[in-house]
Structures are given as structure tokens and as C-alpha cells.
Amino acid sequence: MRLLLVEDDLSLSTIVERGLREDGYAVDTANTVLDARHELEVNDYDLVILDLGLPDGSGLELCREIR
């Protein structure tokens, strides 16, 4: 299963990513809405774990776009 983790807090992102990888998931990370949009254009994901407050926009708006 391939996941996209969108989180701007680098320490939190690292911890979550490590845990997910240890559980056998393939994880890509993005730190901004712009990075997440790029990842979503070039990869197919089974799940997106999305922070709502990102430095360059709203994670909630990104969620609406994805849907």
C-alpha cells in the first residue's frame, strides 16, 4: 500500500514516516500543499494522511481538490 504523508512539522513527519515504513507501507512525504499536489500528479496513492494547517495553504482545501 502506497501512502502520501503531508506534514510540515519535520520531526513529526519523520516519526510518522518511520513508523509507517516499519509496518510495511511505502511512504512518500510532502511538506507543503504545492509539494503534495506534485506528488499526487505523478503517483497513485491508496491513502493520504493530511495535515490541515500547512504553510502555503489549507490542507482542507487540498482534500476538497483531491475528492
KEBA-897471 format. One line per field, with one value per residue: residue in one letter; x, y, z of N, C-alpha, C in turn. Coordinates in steps of 0.1 Angstrom, whole numbers, plus 5000, padded with zeros to 4 digits. Example, Ala and Ser with C-alpha at 12.3 -4.5 7.8 and 13.67 -1.06 7.14 Angstrom:
# residues 2
r: [a; s] $
n.X: [5132; 5128] $
n.Y: [4943; 4978] $
n.Z: [5078; 5071] $
ca.X: [5123; 5137] $
ca.Y: [4955; 4989] $
ca.Z: [5078; 5071] $
c.X: [5132; 5129] $
c.Y: [4967; 5000] $
c.Z: [5078; 5079] $
This chain:
# residues 67
r: [m; r; l; l; l; v; e; d; d; l; s; l; s; t; i; v; e; r; g; l; r; e; d; g; y; a; v; d; t; a; n; t; v; l; d; a; r; h; e; l; e; v; n; d; y; d; l; v; i; l; d; l; g; l; p; d; g; s; g; l; e; l; c; r; e; i; r] $
n.X: [5009; 5006; 5013; 5007; 5022; 5014; 5028; 5040; 5056; 5087; 5100; 5078; 5068; 5089; 5089; 5063; 5065; 5086; 5075; 5053; 5067; 5080; 5059; 5055; 5045; 5047; 5059; 5056; 5066; 5054; 5058; 5044; 5015; 5019; 5040; 5026; 5005; 5021; 5032; 5008; 5001; 5020; 5020; 5002; 4981; 4971; 4962; 4960; 4976; 4969; 4979; 4961; 4968; 4989; 5020; 5017; 4990; 4957; 4951; 4926; 4914; 4930; 4922; 4896; 4901; 4913; 4893] $
n.Y: [4988; 5022; 5053; 5088; 5112; 5142; 5167; 5195; 5198; 5188; 5170; 5156; 5145; 5128; 5109; 5097; 5088; 5069; 5050; 5041; 5030; 5009; 4993; 4983; 4999; 5017; 5049; 5083; 5116; 5150; 5185; 5207; 5223; 5227; 5208; 5185; 5185; 5181; 5155; 5140; 5143; 5128; 5103; 5074; 5070; 5050; 5060; 5092; 5110; 5138; 5169; 5196; 5223; 5240; 5255; 5269; 5269; 5256; 5224; 5213; 5224; 5213; 5186; 5188; 5193; 5169; 5151] $
n.Z: [5000; 4991; 5005; 5010; 5030; 5043; 5058; 5077; 5099; 5105; 5123; 5134; 5110; 5103; 5124; 5121; 5094; 5097; 5114; 5099; 5077; 5090; 5095; 5071; 5050; 5019; 5017; 5008; 5012; 5018; 5023; 5019; 5004; 4977; 4971; 4978; 4958; 4935; 4940; 4940; 4914; 4900; 4911; 4922; 4950; 4978; 5001; 5017; 5042; 5059; 5069; 5083; 5086; 5067; 5056; 5031; 5024; 5028; 5042; 5042; 5020; 5000; 5004; 4995; 4968; 4960; 4964] $
ca.X: [5000; 5014; 5008; 5013; 5021; 5016; 5030; 5050; 5065; 5097; 5102; 5066; 5068; 5100; 5085; 5052; 5070; 5094; 5065; 5046; 5076; 5083; 5047; 5054; 5039; 5056; 5055; 5062; 5062; 5053; 5058; 5036; 5004; 5025; 5046; 5016; 4999; 5030; 5032; 4995; 5000; 5029; 5019; 4989; 4982; 4959; 4958; 4967; 4975; 4970; 4978; 4951; 4974; 5002; 5025; 5013; 4976; 4948; 4950; 4912; 4912; 4936; 4914; 4885; 4906; 4916; 4880] $
ca.Y: [5000; 5034; 5064; 5101; 5119; 5157; 5173; 5205; 5196; 5178; 5160; 5147; 5138; 5118; 5098; 5090; 5081; 5058; 5040; 5035; 5021; 4997; 4985; 4977; 5008; 5026; 5063; 5095; 5128; 5163; 5194; 5219; 5219; 5226; 5195; 5174; 5185; 5175; 5141; 5135; 5143; 5118; 5090; 5069; 5067; 5044; 5068; 5104; 5114; 5152; 5180; 5206; 5236; 5239; 5269; 5276; 5268; 5248; 5210; 5210; 5228; 5202; 5175; 5190; 5191; 5155; 5144] $
ca.Z: [5000; 4990; 5012; 5010; 5042; 5041; 5072; 5076; 5110; 5100; 5134; 5134; 5098; 5103; 5133; 5115; 5083; 5102; 5119; 5087; 5069; 5098; 5094; 5057; 5040; 5011; 5022; 5002; 5021; 5012; 5034; 5015; 4995; 4964; 4970; 4978; 4945; 4926; 4943; 4936; 4899; 4894; 4918; 4927; 4964; 4984; 5013; 5020; 5056; 5055; 5080; 5078; 5086; 5060; 5054; 5019; 5021; 5037; 5039; 5040; 5006; 4992; 5005; 4986; 4954; 4958; 4963] $
c.X: [5009; 5006; 5015; 5011; 5024; 5016; 5042; 5060; 5075; 5099; 5090; 5065; 5078; 5095; 5073; 5057; 5078; 5085; 5057; 5054; 5079; 5071; 5045; 5048; 5050; 5051; 5063; 5057; 5062; 5052; 5049; 5024; 5009; 5032; 5036; 5009; 5008; 5031; 5019; 4994; 5009; 5028; 5005; 4990; 4969; 4954; 4966; 4965; 4978; 4968; 4969; 4958; 4988; 5007; 5020; 4998; 4969; 4948; 4936; 4909; 4918; 4928; 4902; 4889; 4908; 4903; 4873] $
c.Y: [5012; 5046; 5077; 5108; 5134; 5163; 5183; 5204; 5185; 5167; 5150; 5139; 5126; 5106; 5090; 5082; 5068; 5046; 5033; 5026; 5008; 4988; 4980; 4986; 5015; 5040; 5073; 5106; 5141; 5173; 5206; 5214; 5218; 5212; 5184; 5173; 5178; 5160; 5134; 5134; 5131; 5104; 5087; 5065; 5059; 5052; 5081; 5108; 5129; 5161; 5191; 5220; 5235; 5253; 5276; 5274; 5258; 5233; 5206; 5213; 5217; 5190; 5176; 5188; 5177; 5147; 5147] $
c.Z: [5000; 4996; 5010; 5023; 5040; 5054; 5071; 5088; 5107; 5111; 5134; 5122; 5098; 5112; 5127; 5103; 5087; 5107; 5108; 5079; 5077; 5098; 5080; 5047; 5032; 5013; 5014; 5011; 5013; 5024; 5031; 5006; 4981; 4962; 4970; 4964; 4935; 4928; 4938; 4921; 4893; 4900; 4921; 4941; 4968; 4995; 5014; 5035; 5055; 5067; 5074; 5077; 5080; 5057; 5042; 5015; 5031; 5032; 5036; 5025; 4997; 4992; 4996; 4971; 4951; 4956; 4949] $
